[in-house]
Amino acid sequence: MPITLNFVNIAVGNPSKYRWGLSFPTHMNLFFLQVIVPILVVLLFTTLSNLIGLGASVEWVARVLVFYWSAITLTLCHQLITTSQKTP
């Protein structure tokens, strides 16, 4: 997660400033939120779209929305982690 949010620093050659002290369950929860849930949502919507006969364009709209949702949750998770590390 820090690498995806630190592309600018990587591009200009600055070292990463992030040191995560997260537990294994927290890492698994983040993985679940970022990978498993979006895949399940897209698969469910694709199946429903095929059953109803909506077409491929509606499937692609769903994929774009899920990708956008993943980017937003990644940013919110990063903000939550950095905020919780700053407060005692």
C-alpha positions in Angstrom: 0.0 0.0 0.0 2.7 2.6 0.7 4.3 2.1 -2.7 1.1 2.8 -4.6 0.6 6.0 -2.6 4.2 7.1 -2.9 4.7 7.0 -6.7 5.8 10.7 -6.8 8.6 10.1 -4.2 9.7 7.0 -6.0 9.7 8.8 -9.4 12.0 11.6 -8.1 14.2 9.2 -6.2 13.2 10.1 -2.6 13.2 7.2 -0.1 10.0 6.0 1.2 9.1 7.5 4.6 6.5 5.0 5.6 7.2 2.3 8.2 4.1 0.3 8.9 3.7 -1.4 12.3 0.5 -3.2 11.3 -0.5 -6.6 12.5 -1.2 -9.6 10.2 -5.0 -9.4 10.7 -4.9 -5.7 9.7 -2.9 -6.6 6.5 -5.5 -9.3 5.7 -8.4 -6.9 6.2 -6.7 -4.4 3.9 -6.2 -7.2 1.3 -9.8 -8.2 1.7 -11.0 -4.6 1.2 -8.7 -3.9 -1.8 -8.8 -7.2 -3.7 -11.4 -9.7 -2.7 -14.4 -7.4 -2.3 -14.0 -5.6 -5.6 -13.5 -8.9 -7.5 -16.6 -10.4 -5.9 -18.6 -7.2 -6.7 -17.5 -7.3 -10.4 -18.2 -11.1 -10.7 -21.6 -10.7 -9.1 -22.6 -7.8 -11.3 -21.2 -9.5 -14.4 -23.3 -12.6 -13.6 -26.4 -10.6 -13.0 -25.8 -8.6 -16.2 -25.5 -11.7 -18.3 -28.6 -13.2 -16.7 -30.6 -10.0 -17.4 -29.0 -9.3 -20.8 -27.7 -5.8 -20.1 -24.7 -6.0 -22.4 -20.9 -5.5 -22.2 -21.0 -1.7 -21.8 -22.9 -1.9 -18.5 -20.3 -4.5 -17.3 -17.5 -2.0 -18.1 -19.2 0.8 -16.3 -19.4 -1.5 -13.2 -15.7 -2.3 -13.5 -14.7 1.3 -13.7 -16.8 2.2 -10.7 -15.3 -0.7 -8.7 -11.8 0.5 -9.7 -12.7 4.0 -8.6 -14.1 2.6 -5.3 -10.9 0.7 -4.8 -8.7 3.8 -5.3 -10.9 5.7 -2.8 -10.8 3.0 -0.1 -7.0 2.7 -0.6 -6.6 6.4 0.1 -9.0 6.3 3.1 -7.1 3.4 4.6 -3.8 5.2 4.2 -5.3 8.3 5.8 -6.7 6.2 8.7 -3.4 4.4 9.3 -1.3 7.6 9.2 -3.7 9.5 11.4 -3.8 6.7 14.0 0.0 6.5 14.0 0.3 10.2 14.8 -2.1 10.1 17.8 -1.0 8.4 21.0 
